[in-house]
């Protein structure tokens, strides 16, 4: 059989600040992110299987990405846990805001690495994560490819 790549797109809104950065992004700000998730596998050839002809049901992929990424990051503010903004993070949390403290600088590059790790752990054994594209603005994005990380 032939390997096929399928892609599902997601969008979410997230705020962040870059600890120690020397430009405007040191300030708390947000982005309308778009995440393209591409997996690769062989379509199911068993015609008695309800998923016959599919690599993975788009709904199953959506469930994984929503649970691991979108529902966690959407309308959250992400800070490096070592940030001097920690007092601000605590204040926001105390006021009921969704704050994520991560152990990395919340750049698109580092977020896409985190997302790849989370998604890979949830995929069925016969499906591999091929690539991720995290678009931060209309003209800026970070990409992760399995082939670059083998």
C-alpha positions in Angstrom: 0.0 0.0 0.0 0.9 3.6 -0.3 1.6 6.1 2.4 -0.7 9.1 2.4 -0.4 12.4 4.3 -3.5 14.1 5.6 -3.7 17.5 7.2 -6.1 19.1 9.6 -6.1 22.8 10.4 -6.8 24.4 13.7 -6.9 28.0 15.0 -6.7 29.5 18.5 -5.9 32.7 20.2 -3.0 32.9 22.7 -1.2 35.6 24.6 2.4 35.5 25.6 5.5 37.5 26.5 9.1 36.7 25.7 11.3 36.8 28.8 14.6 38.7 28.2 13.7 39.6 24.6 15.1 43.0 23.3 12.1 44.0 21.3 8.4 44.7 21.5 7.6 41.0 22.1 8.9 41.3 25.7 5.5 42.9 26.4 2.4 40.8 26.9 0.6 40.5 23.5 -1.4 37.9 21.6 -1.7 36.1 18.3 -4.3 34.4 16.2 -2.4 31.1 15.7 -3.2 28.6 12.9 -1.8 25.1 13.3 -1.6 22.7 10.4 -1.1 19.1 11.6 0.0 16.6 9.0 0.1 12.8 9.7 1.2 10.0 7.5 0.1 6.4 7.2 -1.4 3.7 5.0 -5.2 3.9 4.4 -7.1 1.1 6.2 -7.6 -1.7 3.6 -10.0 -3.8 5.6 -13.4 -3.2 4.0 -15.2 -4.4 7.1 -13.6 -1.6 9.2 -15.9 1.5 9.5 -12.7 3.6 8.8 -12.1 1.8 5.6 -10.0 3.9 3.2 -8.9 6.4 5.9 -5.4 6.9 7.2 -7.0 8.3 10.4 -10.5 9.7 10.9 -10.2 13.5 10.7 -12.5 13.5 13.8 -10.1 11.3 15.7 -7.2 13.6 14.8 -9.3 16.6 15.8 -10.0 15.1 19.2 -6.3 14.6 19.9 -5.2 18.1 18.8 -8.1 19.8 20.6 -7.4 18.0 23.9 -3.6 18.4 23.8 -3.2 21.9 22.2 -6.3 23.9 21.3 -8.3 23.5 24.5 -5.2 24.2 26.6 -3.7 27.1 24.7 -6.8 28.9 23.4 -7.4 32.2 25.2 -4.5 31.4 27.6 -1.5 33.6 28.4 1.8 31.7 28.2 4.8 32.7 30.1 8.2 31.0 30.6 8.1 29.8 34.2 11.4 31.6 34.9 10.0 35.0 33.7 10.1 38.0 35.9 6.4 38.3 34.9 5.7 35.6 37.5 3.9 38.1 39.8 1.8 39.2 36.9 1.0 35.6 36.0 -0.1 34.9 39.6 -2.2 38.1 39.7 -3.9 37.0 36.4 -4.5 33.5 37.8 -6.0 34.9 41.0 -8.4 36.9 38.9 -9.5 33.8 37.0 -7.4 34.1 33.9 -6.1 31.1 32.1 -2.3 31.3 32.6 0.2 28.6 31.4 3.7 28.5 32.8 5.9 26.5 30.5 9.6 25.4 30.8 10.5 27.1 27.5 10.5 30.5 25.9 7.0 30.7 24.3 8.2 31.4 20.7 6.5 29.8 17.8 9.6 27.6 17.4 9.5 26.2 20.9 5.7 25.9 21.0 5.8 23.8 17.8 8.4 21.5 19.4 6.1 21.1 22.5 3.1 20.5 20.3 4.9 17.8 18.3 5.8 15.9 21.5 2.3 16.0 22.8 0.6 15.0 19.5 3.1 12.1 18.8 2.3 10.5 22.2 -1.4 10.3 21.3 -1.3 9.0 17.8 -2.2 5.4 17.0 0.9 3.2 16.5 0.5 2.9 12.7 0.2 6.7 12.3 3.2 9.0 12.4 3.3 12.7 12.8 4.8 14.1 9.6 4.9 17.8 10.2 3.4 20.8 12.0 3.1 24.4 10.8 2.4 27.0 13.4 1.5 30.3 11.9 1.8 33.3 14.3 0.9 36.1 11.9 -0.1 36.3 8.2 3.6 36.3 7.2 5.4 34.4 10.0 5.4 30.7 10.9 7.5 27.9 12.4 7.6 24.4 11.0 8.5 21.0 12.5 9.2 18.0 10.3 9.7 14.4 11.5 12.4 13.9 8.9 14.4 16.7 10.4 14.2 15.2 13.9 15.0 11.5 13.3 
